[in-house]
Amino acid sequence: MKTGVFSGLLFGMLLAFAGCTEFQLSGKPDGKQVEVLGRTWTVSSVADRPNAFVAWRDNNNLNPFGRPVALRTPQAVRALELATGCKVVPGRLWQDTTAEYHADMACPVAQQPPTG
């Protein structure tokens, strides 16, 4: 009896997801991808704050034979600057518990940063 309920629930969830055409597992918005020291970083803008961006690094599917260890913060700064063409405001870069780097950026007046 319990197996039938579980199977029915699983089947129902599969049907619900089958109708989704733009289902994202990560829950993160699309952004611009750049490569820093052989690692892929994704940078996207923050919707409710002008000149604010978030950067996160691809974990390379936890590949133990990946690139050698390198400090993340300098990589994040470089990724943010490469993706936006702006400079990180000193003292306005922070990392949250999910290893995402948030930064306020200083952009030239004539240049508008990409929005996503």
N, C-alpha and C positions, 0 to 999 in steps of 0.2 A: 504493500500500500504506500509506504513512504517513497519507494523508488518511483512509482507512478507520478506522485506529486512533484518530485524533483525533476523528472523528465518533462513534465508539462510546463513547469516553471522555466526550465532551460529552453524549451522549444518556444515559449512565449517571448523570452528575452531575445532569442535569435530572430524571431519575426519582427520585433520592434526595431532592432538594429539594422535589419535588412532594408528598411525603408529610409534610413538615414543615408543621404548621399555625401554629406560633408562631415562625417564623424571623425573627430580628432581624439586619439588616445591620450596625447600629452596634455591637452587642455590649454596649450600655449598658442597665442596668435602667431600667424605667419610673420616672418621678418626677413631681413637681409642676412645671408650667410657669408662670412668671411673666414679666411684661413690665417691663423697666427701660429708660428712655430710648428706647422704641420697638423694643427688641431682645428677642428671646425667650430666656429662660434656663430651663434644666431643673435642678432640684435634687432629689437623692435621698439617702437615708440610707446610711451605711456599715454593712454587715451585722454586722461583728464588733466595732464600737466604739460605745458609747452616746453620744448627743449629738454624733456626727460626721457631717458632710454633705459632699457633693460637688456643685459647680455647674459647668455648662458652657453656653456660649452658642452658639446656632444661628448658623451662618455665612451665613445668608440665601442659600444656594446660590451663594455668591461673586458676588453681584450688585454690579457696580461702581457702580450708581446708588442704592445704599441710603442709610441714614442717615449723617450726618456722623460723623467720627471722634470717639470719646470714650474716656477711660481705662477699661480693663477692670476693674481692681481695685475701684474704688468701686462699679461696677456689680455685681460679684460679691458684695460685702458686702451691698448692698441686696437683691439677688435672694435670697441666703441668709436674710436677715432677713424678707423678705416671705413666702417659702415656708414658713418654720418657725415664725415668731412668736417666735423666740429671738434673742439677741444673740451676735455673734461674739466669742469670747474674744480680747482683745488679744494680739497676738504668736502666735496659733495659726491663722493663715491662710497658706496657701502654694499656689503654682501649680506643676504638674508640666509636663513637656515636651509634653504633649498639650493644653495650655491649659485644663486642668481645675483648678478652685480647690477645695482641701480646707480644711475649717475645723472646729474644735471650737467648739461652741455652748454658751452658758450659758442654760438654760431655767428659767423660774420653777418652783418645786416643784409647784404645782397644775396646771401645764400640761405635757402630754406632747406632744412633737413628733410629726409624722406619720412613719410608718415606711416610706414608699415611694411 
